[in-house]
Amino acid sequence: MSARADDHRLLHRSAAPMAGEPTGPLRGVRVVDLTQALAGPFCTMLLGDLGADVIKVEPPQGDIPRFGGPFMEEDAERAFGGYFASINRNKRGIVLNLAEEQDRTILLELVDRADVLVENYRVGVMDRFGLSYEQLHERNPRLVYAAIRGFGDPRTGASPYAEWPSYDVVAQAMSGAVSMTGTTDGQMVRIGPSIGDLYPATVAALGIVAAVHHARATGEGQFMDLALYDALVALCEAAVYRYSYAGFVTEPVGNSHPQLSPFDLYPTADGLCAIAAPTPNHWQRLCEVIGRPDLIDDDRTRTNRERVANAGFVRAVMSEWTSARTTGQVLEELGGTVPVGPVHRAPDLFADPHLQARRMFVAVEHPGSPRPGVFPAPPIHFSATPSSVHRRAPKLGEHTEEVLAELEGRDR
């Protein structure tokens, strides 16, 4: 591991710098962002990374995670912590109190010139403000109105859970994701990354882009909603088709795969590595590298089906070979021949030459700190319209005057 990866305070030195201006294929698209917490802000961050002008509207008290940590040791201002900074880049921030008529009027003026509005309030909140989809559509027929909720919106399907609040762990649990994740002895666990928020947010961003394309082609906007629960069920497609086709209920299987072998994490002399060789070609190459060509035509291991049936034997063979080598040695012998990869922790990511070559970390300035924070860069790479990070997360209300000045001179 390099010295800079050992010291989190120096990581920005090897990260890509911020861009000087917005880039990306969504330049010219304006988004009014009324979201909070994680799913909504991550969705609008993706749009901002792709070049959209995202105006984040916060209540006077700020978004839920704004003042939560972690904070940099050097940050004397604490305008926001790492959580908020991570999902609110490439946005301009304003403060509006939607309980006040004057501020609702300002929001309506923003809507008049917007392409998209995104909100993740509970069902009925925007309606009670007099800002329902129907009212906004009447003002701006080309507006794409996107709602991200735990259980969707009654406009597209009246759920018995419509009024229930939800978070990542609830979506993971109800969708089946938790039931198929865990240890070999059956203990179920929540998946580490907050996929109950992040995956729905990503799907919502795709839906918004599709709706904007339709609106620009026809002049007609529409209502689009996405339920965390629905998106996570779609993500758990394997559990659905396995049960539908064969009555098979997917249970936790540790790090292995119920339909593929070898496809697992294996111990090395200094850690763990992932190896996957379920196809005939990969299995043959693996057997040759580990010195077990006899297993190529062995009745227990000749095909993937047979290896799945004898998964314990396959794992024992693999573990014996990997345990006698360091992770680096395993990668050296298998890399480029058989699908293989190390189990990385956060410091390892910053030392990985692939992530450096792909410029997958970006240094983003942080108010109150002499050093920038480092975040994953946009993972979508375009040849002509590159996605980028050009703006840090906003302080509370930082761009209110700027945005309001852009409304001056418009018919009211």
C-alpha positions in Angstrom: 0.0 0.0 0.0 1.4 3.4 -0.9 2.2 6.0 1.7 -0.6 8.3 0.5 -3.2 5.6 0.8 -2.1 5.1 4.4 -2.7 8.7 5.3 -6.3 9.8 4.6 -5.2 13.5 4.9 -3.1 13.1 1.7 -5.5 11.3 -0.5 -6.4 14.5 -2.4 -2.9 14.7 -3.8 -3.5 11.8 -6.2 -7.2 12.5 -6.9 -8.4 14.2 -10.0 -9.2 18.0 -9.7 -12.6 19.5 -10.0 -13.7 20.7 -13.5 -13.8 24.4 -14.1 -17.4 24.4 -15.5 -20.4 22.1 -15.9 -19.9 19.4 -18.5 -22.0 16.4 -19.6 -24.8 15.6 -22.0 -27.5 17.1 -19.7 -26.2 20.7 -19.9 -29.2 22.9 -20.5 -31.5 20.8 -18.3 -32.7 22.5 -15.2 -33.7 20.5 -12.2 -35.6 21.8 -9.1 -34.5 19.5 -6.3 -36.8 19.2 -3.3 -35.3 16.0 -2.0 -33.7 15.2 1.3 -31.8 12.3 3.1 -30.1 9.9 0.7 -32.2 8.5 -2.2 -33.4 11.8 -3.6 -30.2 13.7 -3.3 -28.2 10.9 -4.8 -30.6 10.9 -7.8 -30.2 14.6 -8.4 -26.5 14.4 -7.8 -26.3 11.9 -10.7 -28.2 14.4 -12.9 -25.8 17.2 -11.8 -22.8 15.0 -12.6 -24.2 14.6 -16.1 -24.4 18.4 -16.5 -27.8 19.4 -15.4 -28.3 22.7 -13.4 -29.6 21.4 -10.1 -31.2 23.9 -7.7 -31.4 22.3 -4.3 -34.2 23.7 -2.3 -33.8 23.2 1.5 -36.1 24.2 4.4 -34.7 26.8 6.8 -33.4 24.0 9.1 -31.5 22.3 6.3 -31.5 18.9 4.8 -31.6 15.9 7.3 -27.9 14.9 6.9 -26.4 18.4 6.4 -25.0 18.8 9.9 -24.1 15.1 10.5 -20.6 13.9 10.3 -18.0 12.8 9.6 -16.2 16.1 9.7 -12.6 16.8 8.7 -10.2 17.5 11.6 -9.3 20.8 10.1 -12.9 21.9 9.4 -13.6 24.9 11.7 -16.8 26.0 9.9 -18.8 22.7 9.7 -21.2 23.9 7.1 -21.8 20.3 6.3 -20.1 16.9 6.8 -18.9 14.2 4.5 -22.3 12.5 4.2 -23.9 15.7 2.8 -20.9 16.6 0.7 -20.9 13.2 -0.9 -24.4 13.4 -2.4 -25.0 17.1 -2.9 -22.1 18.1 -5.2 -22.9 19.9 -8.5 -25.9 21.7 -7.0 -26.8 25.3 -6.2 -28.5 25.7 -2.8 -31.3 27.9 -1.8 -33.6 28.1 1.2 -37.4 28.2 0.9 -40.0 27.7 3.6 -42.9 26.1 1.7 -45.2 26.8 4.6 -44.9 30.5 3.5 -46.9 31.7 0.6 -44.1 34.0 -0.6 -41.7 31.1 -0.8 -44.2 28.9 -2.6 -44.6 31.6 -5.2 -40.8 31.6 -5.7 -40.9 27.8 -6.1 -43.6 28.2 -8.8 -41.4 30.6 -10.7 -38.6 28.2 -10.6 -40.9 25.5 -11.9 -42.0 27.7 -14.8 -38.5 27.5 -16.2 -37.5 24.0 -15.1 -37.4 20.8 -17.0 -37.6 18.5 -13.9 -38.8 18.6 -10.4 -37.8 15.9 -8.0 -39.2 15.4 -4.5 -39.2 12.6 -1.9 -41.8 13.8 0.6 -44.4 11.4 1.9 -47.6 11.0 -0.1 -49.8 14.1 -0.1 -47.3 16.6 1.3 -46.8 18.5 -1.9 -50.6 18.4 -2.6 -51.2 20.1 0.8 -48.7 22.8 -0.2 -50.8 23.5 -3.3 -47.8 22.1 -5.4 -49.3 18.9 -6.7 -48.2 17.4 -9.9 -51.5 18.4 -11.5 -51.1 22.0 -10.5 -47.5 22.2 -11.6 -48.3 20.4 -14.9 -50.9 23.0 -15.6 -48.4 25.8 -15.2 -45.6 24.0 -17.1 -46.9 21.2 -19.4 -43.4 20.0 -20.3 -42.3 19.5 -16.7 -41.1 16.1 -15.7 -42.3 15.6 -12.1 -40.4 12.8 -10.3 -41.4 11.4 -6.9 -39.2 8.9 -5.0 -41.1 7.3 -2.1 -40.9 4.2 0.1 -44.0 2.6 -1.5 -44.8 4.7 -4.5 -47.5 7.2 -5.2 -51.3 6.4 -5.5 -51.3 8.0 -9.0 -49.5 5.0 -10.4 -50.8 2.3 -8.1 -52.5 2.6 -4.7 -50.4 0.7 -2.2 -51.7 -0.3 1.2 -48.4 0.9 2.5 -48.5 4.3 0.6 -48.5 6.3 3.9 -45.7 4.4 5.5 -42.3 6.1 5.8 -39.3 4.0 4.7 -35.6 3.8 4.8 -32.9 1.7 3.2 -33.0 -1.1 5.7 -36.8 -1.5 5.3 -36.6 -1.7 1.5 -33.8 -4.2 1.8 -35.7 -6.3 4.2 -39.1 -6.3 2.4 -37.6 -6.9 -1.1 -35.9 -10.1 -0.2 -32.4 -8.7 -0.4 -31.7 -9.4 3.3 -33.2 -12.9 3.1 -30.6 -14.0 0.5 -27.6 -12.3 2.1 -25.7 -13.7 5.0 -23.6 -16.5 6.4 -23.6 -20.1 5.5 -25.3 -21.0 8.7 -28.3 -18.9 7.7 -27.8 -15.7 9.6 -29.3 -12.9 7.5 -27.6 -9.5 7.2 -28.3 -6.1 5.6 -26.1 -5.4 2.6 -23.4 -2.9 3.5 -23.9 -0.1 0.9 -27.3 1.5 1.3 -28.7 -0.1 -1.9 -32.2 0.4 -0.6 -31.7 4.1 -1.4 -28.9 4.2 -3.9 -30.3 1.7 -6.4 -33.8 3.3 -6.5 -32.1 6.7 -6.9 -30.1 5.4 -9.9 -33.1 3.9 -11.5 -35.0 7.1 -10.9 -32.3 9.2 -12.6 -32.6 6.9 -15.7 -36.4 7.4 -15.7 -36.0 11.1 -15.5 -33.6 11.2 -18.4 -36.1 9.1 -20.4 -39.0 11.4 -19.5 -37.0 14.5 -20.4 -36.2 12.9 -23.8 -39.9 12.3 -24.3 -40.8 15.8 -23.2 -38.4 17.4 -25.6 -39.7 15.3 -28.5 -43.4 15.9 -27.8 -43.5 19.0 -25.5 -45.4 17.0 -23.0 -44.1 16.3 -19.5 -45.4 13.6 -17.2 -45.5 12.3 -13.7 -43.0 9.6 -12.8 -42.7 7.9 -9.5 -40.4 5.2 -8.1 -40.9 3.2 -4.9 -37.8 2.0 -3.0 -39.6 -1.3 -2.4 -40.3 -1.8 -6.2 -36.8 -1.0 -7.2 -35.3 -3.4 -4.7 -37.6 -6.2 -5.8 -36.4 -5.6 -9.4 -32.8 -5.8 -8.1 -33.6 -9.2 -6.5 -34.6 -10.7 -9.8 -32.8 -14.0 -9.1 -34.9 -14.7 -6.0 -38.1 -14.1 -8.1 -37.2 -16.3 -11.1 -35.8 -19.1 -9.0 -39.0 -19.4 -7.1 -41.2 -18.9 -10.1 -39.4 -21.5 -12.2 -38.5 -24.1 -9.7 -40.1 -23.2 -6.3 -36.6 -22.6 -5.0 -36.3 -20.2 -2.1 -33.0 -18.4 -2.1 -31.3 -18.4 1.3 -28.1 -16.9 2.5 -25.1 -18.9 1.1 -22.2 -16.9 2.5 -19.9 -15.8 -0.3 -20.7 -18.6 -2.8 -23.3 -18.8 -5.5 -26.2 -21.4 -5.6 -25.9 -21.9 -9.4 -22.2 -21.3 -10.1 -19.0 -23.0 -9.0 -16.3 -22.0 -8.3 -17.7 -18.6 -7.5 -16.6 -17.6 -4.0 -14.2 -15.8 -1.7 -11.2 -17.8 -0.8 -8.7 -17.4 2.0 -5.1 -16.4 1.2 -2.0 -16.2 3.4 -2.7 -12.5 4.0 -6.4 -11.9 3.3 -9.2 -13.0 0.9 -9.6 -13.0 -2.8 -12.5 -13.6 -5.2 -12.3 -16.3 -7.9 -15.0 -17.1 -10.4 -14.5 -19.9 -13.0 -17.9 -21.5 -13.8 -17.4 -21.7 -17.6 -15.7 -24.7 -19.2 -12.8 -22.5 -20.5 -12.1 -20.8 -17.2 -12.4 -24.0 -15.2 -9.9 -25.7 -17.5 -7.4 -22.8 -17.2 -7.9 -22.7 -13.4 -7.2 -26.4 -13.1 -4.1 -26.1 -15.1 -2.7 -23.1 -13.1 -3.4 -24.7 -9.7 -1.8 -28.0 -10.8 -5.0 -30.0 -10.8 -5.5 -30.9 -14.5 -7.1 -34.2 -13.3 -10.2 -32.2 -12.2 -11.0 -31.1 -15.8 -12.6 -34.4 -16.5 -13.3 -35.6 -13.0 -16.9 -36.8 -12.6 -17.3 -34.5 -9.6 -16.1 -31.4 -11.4 -16.5 -31.8 -15.1 -19.4 -29.4 -15.5 -20.7 -26.5 -13.6 -23.7 -28.5 -12.5 -21.5 -31.2 -11.1 -19.3 -28.6 -9.3 -22.3 -27.0 -7.7 -23.4 -30.5 -6.5 -19.9 -31.0 -5.1 -19.4 -27.4 -3.9 -17.7 -28.4 -0.7 -15.1 -30.4 -2.5 -14.4 -27.6 -5.0 -14.1 -25.1 -2.1 -11.6 -27.3 -0.3 -9.5 -27.7 -3.4 -9.5 -24.0 -4.0 -8.9 -23.0 -0.4 -5.9 -25.4 -0.1 -4.3 -23.7 -3.1 -5.1 -20.1 -2.2 -4.2 -20.4 1.5 -0.6 -21.4 0.5 -0.2 -18.0 -1.3 -0.5 -14.4 -0.6 -3.2 -12.4 -2.3 -0.6 -10.8 -4.5 0.7 -14.2 -5.6 -2.8 -15.5 -6.4 -3.4 -12.4 -8.6 0.0 -12.8 -10.3 -0.8 -16.5 -11.2 -4.5 -16.1 -12.2 -4.8 -12.5 -13.4 -5.7 -12.2 -17.0 -6.5 -15.9 -17.2 -9.3 -16.5 -14.7 -11.6 -13.9 -13.2 -9.9 -13.0 -9.9 -9.8 -10.0 -7.6 -8.7 -9.0 -4.1 -11.0 -8.1 -1.3 -10.3 -4.5 -0.9 -10.9 -2.2 2.1 -11.1 1.6 1.8 -7.3 2.3 1.9 -6.7 -0.3 -0.8 -9.0 1.5 -3.2 -6.7 4.5 -3.3 -3.7 2.3 -4.1 -5.4 0.4 -6.9 -3.8 1.3 -10.3 -7.0 0.7 -12.2 -8.9 3.4 -10.1 -6.0 5.8 -10.6 -5.8 5.2 -14.3 -9.5 5.7 -14.6 -9.4 8.8 -12.5 -12.1 7.4 -10.2 -11.5 9.7 -7.3 -12.0 13.5 -7.4 -10.8 16.1 -4.9 -13.6 18.4 -4.0 -13.0 21.6 -2.1 -14.6 21.9 1.4 -15.5 25.2 3.1 -13.7 25.7 6.4 -11.0 23.2 5.5 -7.6 23.8 3.9 -7.7 20.4 2.2 -10.4 19.0 -0.1 -12.5 15.9 0.5 -12.1 13.0 -1.8 -15.1 11.2 -3.4 -15.8 8.6 -6.1 -15.8 10.4 -9.4 -18.7 10.0 -11.9 -18.4 6.4 -13.2 -20.0 7.1 -16.6 -17.3 8.0 -19.2 -18.3 9.9 -22.3 -15.9 10.7 -25.2 -17.6 14.0 -26.2 -19.5 15.2 -23.2 -17.6 14.0 -20.1 -19.4 13.9 -16.8 -17.6 15.8 -14.0 -17.6 17.4 -10.6 -17.4 21.2 -11.0 -19.1 22.4 -7.8 -18.9 21.4 -4.1 -22.0 20.9 -2.0 -23.7 24.2 -1.2 -23.8 25.9 2.2 -27.3 26.3 3.5 -28.9 28.9 1.3 -25.6 29.8 -0.4 -27.1 30.5 -3.8 -30.4 32.0 -2.8 -29.7 35.5 -4.0 -28.1 34.2 -7.2 -31.0 32.1 -8.2 -33.6 34.7 -7.2 -31.7 37.3 -9.3 -32.2 35.0 -12.3 -35.9 35.2 -11.8 -35.9 39.0 -12.0 -37.5 40.5 -15.0 -39.7 37.6 -15.7 -43.5 38.0 -16.0 -45.1 37.3 -12.7 
